[in-house]
Amino acid sequence: MSNALSDEALALRYRDGDLAAFEELYRRHSRGLYQFIAWRSPRREWVDEVMQDSWAALHQARGRYVASASFRTFLYQIARNRLIDLVRQDRTLLESELAGEHGLAALADGQAQDGTPEEALDARQQTARLHRAIRTLPEEQREALVLQQFSGLGLEEIAVLCGAPLETVKSRLRYAMRKLRTELATETTREAG
């Protein structure tokens, strides 16, 4: 499958029965979707389930896909809706579970395997600091930040996915970055003192 085809063109081909187009879409988006789900999921055990459900739902919805929206937004909305459904079904979640601790830790484990043991330890410590800071963000800011920084979505895609105006998304990201800087500076000062 040619890398020259856009996601939307591939989705249209997949809609019409081209399984190679699906394979290319999966190759392009499975990692980003997994990271998005891992960040958003309040329960670790839901991540794989939501991932599978999202691709299965995409398969079922492929006939309704129109290229008026970006494919990635379409796919992430499916995953987001599935997570919302699971949370609604499970009202007994504890607040600590809602913090979503496992997402960044899973990413950090993958990143920290390169280099020397000292570099790996340093990377894990830095990632743990960042993770703690991200957990302090309000949900809307955390969601926008994760979508932009870890899933690579653009501002317009985030706005569509979150159902928020573009300026609101920009504000959420601006406030999130400001709060992260403050939180990381505070933690660095605490560790030094």
C-alpha positions as CSV (number, residue, x, y, z in Angstrom):
1,M,0.0,0.0,0.0
2,S,1.4,3.3,-1.0
3,N,2.4,5.7,1.8
4,A,1.4,8.5,-0.6
5,L,-2.3,8.0,0.0
6,S,-3.9,10.1,2.7
7,D,-5.7,8.5,5.6
8,E,-9.0,9.6,4.2
9,A,-8.3,8.1,0.8
10,L,-7.3,4.8,2.5
11,A,-10.5,4.9,4.7
12,L,-12.6,5.3,1.5
13,R,-10.8,2.4,-0.1
14,Y,-11.3,0.4,3.1
15,R,-15.0,1.3,3.1
16,D,-15.2,-0.1,-0.4
17,G,-13.6,-3.4,0.7
18,D,-9.9,-2.9,0.3
19,L,-8.3,-4.8,3.3
20,A,-4.8,-3.7,2.4
21,A,-6.1,-0.1,3.0
22,F,-7.2,-1.2,6.5
23,E,-3.8,-2.7,7.2
24,E,-2.1,0.5,6.3
25,L,-4.5,2.6,8.5
26,Y,-3.8,0.2,11.4
27,R,-0.1,0.5,10.9
28,R,-0.3,4.3,10.9
29,H,-2.6,4.7,13.8
30,S,-2.5,1.7,16.2
31,R,0.3,3.1,18.4
32,G,-1.1,6.6,18.7
33,L,-4.6,5.2,19.4
34,Y,-3.2,2.9,22.1
35,Q,-1.4,5.8,23.8
36,F,-4.6,7.9,23.7
37,I,-6.6,5.1,25.2
38,A,-3.9,4.4,27.8
39,W,-3.9,8.0,28.9
40,R,-7.7,8.3,29.0
41,S,-8.6,5.0,30.5
42,P,-9.2,5.1,34.3
43,R,-8.6,1.3,34.4
44,R,-5.5,-0.5,33.1
45,E,-7.5,-3.6,32.2
46,W,-9.8,-1.5,29.9
47,V,-7.0,-0.4,27.5
48,D,-6.7,-3.5,25.4
49,E,-10.5,-4.0,25.4
50,V,-11.1,-0.5,24.2
51,M,-8.4,-0.8,21.6
52,Q,-10.0,-4.0,20.2
53,D,-13.5,-2.5,20.4
54,S,-12.4,0.6,18.6
55,W,-11.0,-1.2,15.6
56,A,-14.0,-3.6,15.6
57,A,-16.4,-0.6,15.7
58,L,-14.4,1.1,12.9
59,H,-14.9,-2.1,10.8
60,Q,-18.7,-2.0,11.5
61,A,-18.9,1.8,10.8
62,R,-16.6,1.8,7.7
63,G,-19.7,2.0,5.5
64,R,-20.7,5.3,7.1
65,Y,-17.3,7.0,6.8
66,V,-17.2,10.1,4.7
67,A,-14.1,12.1,4.0
68,S,-15.5,15.3,5.4
69,A,-13.8,14.6,8.7
70,S,-10.2,13.4,9.2
71,F,-9.9,9.7,9.6
72,R,-7.9,10.0,12.8
73,T,-10.6,12.2,14.4
74,F,-13.2,9.6,13.4
75,L,-11.2,6.7,14.9
76,Y,-10.3,8.6,18.1
77,Q,-14.0,9.6,18.6
78,I,-14.9,5.9,18.4
79,A,-12.4,5.1,21.2
80,R,-13.4,8.1,23.3
81,N,-17.1,7.1,23.1
82,R,-16.3,3.5,24.1
83,L,-14.3,4.8,27.2
84,I,-17.2,7.1,28.1
85,D,-19.6,4.1,27.9
86,L,-17.4,2.0,30.2
87,V,-17.1,4.8,32.7
88,R,-20.8,5.2,32.8
89,Q,-21.3,1.5,33.3
90,D,-18.8,1.5,36.2
91,R,-19.8,4.3,38.6
92,T,-17.8,2.8,41.4
93,L,-14.4,4.1,40.2
94,L,-12.2,5.5,42.9
95,E,-10.7,9.0,42.4
96,S,-7.2,7.6,42.3
97,E,-8.1,5.3,39.4
98,L,-9.5,8.3,37.5
99,A,-6.0,9.8,37.6
100,G,-4.9,7.3,34.9
101,E,-1.5,6.5,36.4
102,H,-0.7,3.7,34.1
103,G,-0.6,5.4,30.7
104,L,2.7,7.4,31.0
105,A,4.3,4.7,33.1
106,A,3.8,2.3,30.2
107,L,5.3,4.8,27.8
108,A,8.2,5.4,30.1
109,D,9.1,1.8,30.3
110,G,9.4,1.7,26.5
111,Q,11.5,4.8,26.4
112,A,13.8,3.9,29.2
113,Q,15.1,0.7,27.7
114,D,17.6,2.5,25.5
115,G,21.0,3.6,26.8
116,T,22.9,2.8,30.0
117,P,21.2,1.7,33.2
118,E,22.0,5.2,34.6
119,E,20.3,6.9,31.6
120,A,17.3,4.5,31.9
121,L,17.0,5.4,35.6
122,D,17.2,9.2,34.8
123,A,14.7,8.8,32.0
124,R,12.3,7.0,34.4
125,Q,12.7,9.6,37.1
126,Q,12.1,12.5,34.6
127,T,9.1,10.7,33.2
128,A,7.7,10.0,36.7
129,R,8.0,13.8,37.4
130,L,6.2,14.7,34.2
131,H,3.6,12.0,34.9
132,R,2.9,13.4,38.4
133,A,2.6,16.9,36.9
134,I,0.2,15.8,34.2
135,R,-2.0,14.1,36.7
136,T,-2.5,17.4,38.5
137,L,-4.1,19.0,35.4
138,P,-7.9,19.3,35.1
139,E,-9.4,16.6,32.9
140,E,-10.1,18.9,29.9
141,Q,-6.5,20.3,29.9
142,R,-5.0,16.8,30.3
143,E,-7.1,15.4,27.4
144,A,-6.1,18.2,25.1
145,L,-2.4,17.9,26.1
146,V,-2.3,14.1,25.6
147,L,-4.1,14.4,22.2
148,Q,-1.6,17.0,21.0
149,Q,1.7,15.8,22.5
150,F,1.3,12.1,22.6
151,S,-1.2,11.3,19.8
152,G,-0.1,14.0,17.4
153,L,-3.5,15.5,16.7
154,G,-3.8,19.0,15.4
155,L,-5.8,21.8,17.1
156,E,-8.7,21.4,14.8
157,E,-8.9,17.7,15.3
158,I,-8.8,18.1,19.1
159,A,-11.6,20.7,18.8
160,V,-13.7,18.3,16.9
161,L,-12.9,15.3,19.1
162,C,-13.6,17.2,22.3
163,G,-16.6,19.1,21.0
164,A,-15.0,22.4,22.0
165,P,-14.3,25.6,20.0
166,L,-10.8,26.0,18.6
167,E,-10.0,28.9,20.9
168,T,-11.0,26.9,23.9
169,V,-8.7,24.1,22.9
170,K,-5.9,26.7,22.5
171,S,-6.6,28.0,26.0
172,R,-6.7,24.6,27.5
173,L,-3.3,23.8,26.0
174,R,-1.8,27.1,27.1
175,Y,-3.1,26.7,30.7
176,A,-1.9,23.1,30.7
177,M,1.6,24.0,29.7
178,R,1.7,26.9,32.2
179,K,0.6,24.6,35.0
180,L,3.1,21.9,34.0
181,R,6.0,24.3,34.1
182,T,4.9,25.6,37.5
183,E,4.4,22.1,38.9
184,L,7.7,20.8,37.5
185,A,9.6,23.8,38.9
186,T,8.0,23.3,42.3
187,E,8.9,19.6,42.3
188,T,12.5,20.4,41.3
189,T,12.8,23.0,44.1
190,R,11.4,20.4,46.6
191,E,13.9,17.8,45.5
192,A,16.8,20.2,45.7
193,G,15.8,21.4,49.2
